[in-house]
Amino acid sequence: MGKKGQGPDRFFGVWADPQKALERWLAEKDDLLAGRTPRVQSDGLTMRELANRFLTHKQHLLDTREIAKRTWDEYFATCERLVKAFGPNRLVADLAADDFEGLRASIAEVWGLIRLGNEIQRVRSVFKYAWDSDLIARPLRFGPGFKRPSNKTLRIARTKKGPKMFESGEIRKMLDAAGPQLKAMILLGINAGFGNEDVATLPTQALDLKAGWAVFPRPKTGIERKCTPWTETVAAIQEVLALRPKPKDEAHADKACGEKTPPNANCYIEWHLGRVEPAPFRPMSSVICHGRRNRHSGAT
C-alpha cells in the first residue's frame, strides 16, 4: 500500500496487512506532509519533551524574577519554532547538521541579521540545557552552517543602512509637539540614556528631584546607573507627576512615567512617539529612546 505525500510515492506496507500500513502512515504523515524525512520511532528524548522541560526550567527563573517576562516569551517562541520545524516526536539525538542548516535558512528568510543571531543563540541554549541536564548522551553537533552572522557581516549591513541620527532640530521639534508624559520620556532618553523599558517602568523611588539625582539600575543586568537630570528633565517629570491621576491599582503608584508596567515597553513608547514624530522617523522603533542616547547631536 502506498500514498503520495510531498515528494515521491511512499510505500507503507502490503495489502494483506492494511492496518499495519495505516499505523505507519499515521506515525510518519506529520513529517511527510511537512517535507521532512520520517525518522524511526524509538525511546529517547523528543523535541516536545525537551521543549516542555526547558520552558519549565525558565518558568522557575521567571517566578523568582531572575529573567524577565519578555525573555521567557522569546524562549517560548523559540521552542515553538523548533517543535514545528523538527516535529514534536523527533528524537533530539537524531538531529544532525543539515537540520540546523535548514532551520537557519528558514529564519534568515524572515528576520534580519541581529535577530537571526539572537535566535541562533537561543536555539543553542535549548540544546545545551539538554546536555547539561543529562537528558542526552552527547552534545549535539550543529555543523558549520548554524553560526551567528559574523561581525564583518554585521558591520557591512550597518554601513549600508547608514547612520540613525536625530539632529538637534528634530529632537526639539518632537519635544515641542509632545505631551507632558512623552516629553519626560524623550528627555530621560537623551539626558540619562534610558531605553524604552527604563522609561516605561521607572519608579518614583529612583528619582531625587530636589537633590538632582536619578539612580536606576539596569532592569536586565542590575548594573547601577546614576545621572544628573537637566533642569528641563526635572521640570518635565514634575509636570507628569502633578497631572497624573490616582492609579486604580496602588501597586502601580510608584511608576513615574506610566500608570503600570506595560507588557511590551517598545510598543508602549512607540504608540506615544508615533503620535508626534515626523513621518520619516516612525519606522525607527528600535531607536526610540536608545537612539536619543547614542545618536543625537545635542538637544540643549
Steps between C-alpha positions, in 0.01 A plus 500: 500500500630847416409864532632815340627770736741781416754342267502147359241231570548325834449132579343422839424128478328222309127472425492183707556707817322836450487577875879495531530723193251745652690510828824577319333776300360659813842484665681660205244734343595811702858477378400419141243778467753748644761390248719328760659157486311267735710371787486164670296517821686377807552582865681823574455873557263654249478864394168538680648367824810719473291811433279430801794434732691807381200732534423361846856584602466853364160538668667439835748776422214728401316425824806605701548810279836379374385558142245742355162401355617622160800264516271207587273588207799493265603156628142377457491621138835330436374168636184529293713554191720200576206266558334618180819473293619160623172341606377437857594131500844543343778361718745766608789258457394451137554866406791567266682794345273511195197547726652808660623634168144485368369663818744789464401552137131517591564755776723712275218527246280699738737670749792737485857420601480616862181309574635198314809496720291529816274214394796276420635564848164411657479178297847401616402570861204261473722210397774599744238464773434144381870413522558677833193327646622157387197455276711397200805273480715745303493868404349578162715594202340802337738502205675793329174626351338594830702797619413856588573763233862612522599844630616586149158419355331709769732796438436491125122485552516784753702713256251441218213621717682822584502684834180525703538857611257736669628853451451768764227676303307176451507421870384853586214461253391177670526659844285794386231263369510252787261493792631510857548123535683445172707816549629359829577169330696666218701713742582196715616323184740772382602617848536173694535246219186318613347256254140408433475253788668748733265792445193275498584342836694779676393507869464830686738366767779519243461878473630758744394812314591739779857376521514455123568127476351206314622161624351210306685168441463336163196267532664214309849499652460687830796724418467826691448825309511854633435817308431868565173605332500828312278782624267431205484128590416571864227746398350250254490221759344729759231599251417134430476419870279804565257418217490127555167367636493265795570144377216249524747247635730614781763255373552737206531814710880506486530526118631846407407513130241224463200377701612139488773279363412435133524149353715637216684822573605548135138507385406718797756768414448463125129569541574826680780596263307422184246768591754782474809385308555612141396227257855410385590395855197288591647169372805547723344330801831342600658841559211669675688570821836330469536689173468822691773383733756408234391678184423862564714801437399704803148598592585773747 
